[in-house]
């Protein structure tokens, strides 16, 4: 669990990154969860977009992925969300 101060710091870092995933009509699949898991290990901070043709709500998609990968939800805004998980091998973000 991350604190409010840490969440604010992570939001500032995520401001400059582009979304690397898009969740569409198919929703959340096992393969997508695996890709999120690998990206979180490599980058620690991941931004994703839920497309308008998706049948699921942004919050539902974000909660499913966060629960499956063990990540913390940093922010959900509009149709985008940001996840954070500390890397075991490639730790680059140092939280305040």
C-alpha positions in Angstrom: 0.0 0.0 0.0 1.4 3.4 -0.9 0.8 6.6 1.0 -0.8 9.8 -0.3 2.6 11.5 -0.6 4.0 8.6 -2.6 0.9 8.5 -4.8 1.3 12.2 -5.6 5.0 11.6 -6.5 4.1 8.7 -8.8 1.4 10.8 -10.5 4.0 13.5 -11.3 6.3 10.8 -12.8 3.4 9.3 -14.8 2.5 12.7 -16.2 5.2 12.5 -18.9 4.8 8.8 -19.9 2.6 7.6 -22.7 0.0 4.8 -22.3 1.6 1.5 -23.4 -1.5 -0.7 -23.2 -5.0 -0.4 -24.6 -7.9 -2.4 -23.3 -10.6 -2.8 -25.9 -13.6 -4.8 -26.8 -12.1 -8.1 -25.6 -11.7 -6.9 -22.0 -9.0 -8.3 -19.7 -7.5 -11.6 -20.8 -4.9 -13.8 -19.2 -2.4 -12.8 -21.9 -3.0 -9.1 -21.1 -2.4 -9.7 -17.4 0.9 -11.5 -18.2 2.0 -8.5 -20.3 1.1 -6.0 -17.6 3.0 -8.2 -15.1 6.1 -8.1 -17.3 5.8 -4.4 -18.0 5.4 -3.6 -14.2 8.6 -5.6 -13.5 10.5 -3.8 -16.2 9.2 -0.2 -15.7 7.5 -0.2 -12.2 5.0 2.5 -13.5 2.6 1.7 -16.3 -0.1 3.8 -17.9 -3.0 2.3 -19.9 -6.1 3.4 -21.8 -9.5 1.7 -21.9 -11.0 2.3 -25.3 -14.5 3.5 -25.7 -15.7 0.3 -27.4 -14.8 -1.7 -24.3 -17.8 -3.3 -22.6 -16.2 -2.9 -19.1 -15.8 0.2 -17.0 -12.4 1.7 -16.5 -12.5 1.1 -12.7 -13.4 -2.5 -13.2 -10.6 -3.1 -15.7 -8.1 -1.3 -13.4 -9.2 -3.3 -10.3 -9.0 -6.6 -12.2 -5.5 -6.0 -13.5 -4.2 -4.5 -10.2 -5.5 -7.5 -8.2 -4.1 -10.0 -10.7 -0.6 -8.4 -10.8 -0.4 -7.3 -7.2 0.0 -3.7 -8.2 -1.1 -0.5 -6.5 -3.6 1.8 -8.3 -2.0 5.3 -8.5 -4.7 7.1 -10.4 -7.8 6.6 -12.6 -8.8 9.6 -14.6 -11.1 9.6 -17.6 -10.4 6.5 -19.6 -6.8 6.1 -18.4 -5.3 4.5 -15.4 -1.8 4.2 -13.8 -0.5 1.2 -11.9 2.7 0.9 -9.8 4.5 -2.1 -8.5 8.0 -2.2 -7.0 10.3 -4.2 -9.2 12.2 -7.1 -7.7 15.2 -6.8 -10.0 15.1 -3.4 -11.8 14.2 -1.0 -9.0 14.5 2.5 -10.5 11.8 4.5 -8.7 12.7 5.6 -5.2 9.6 6.6 -3.3 9.7 9.5 -0.8 
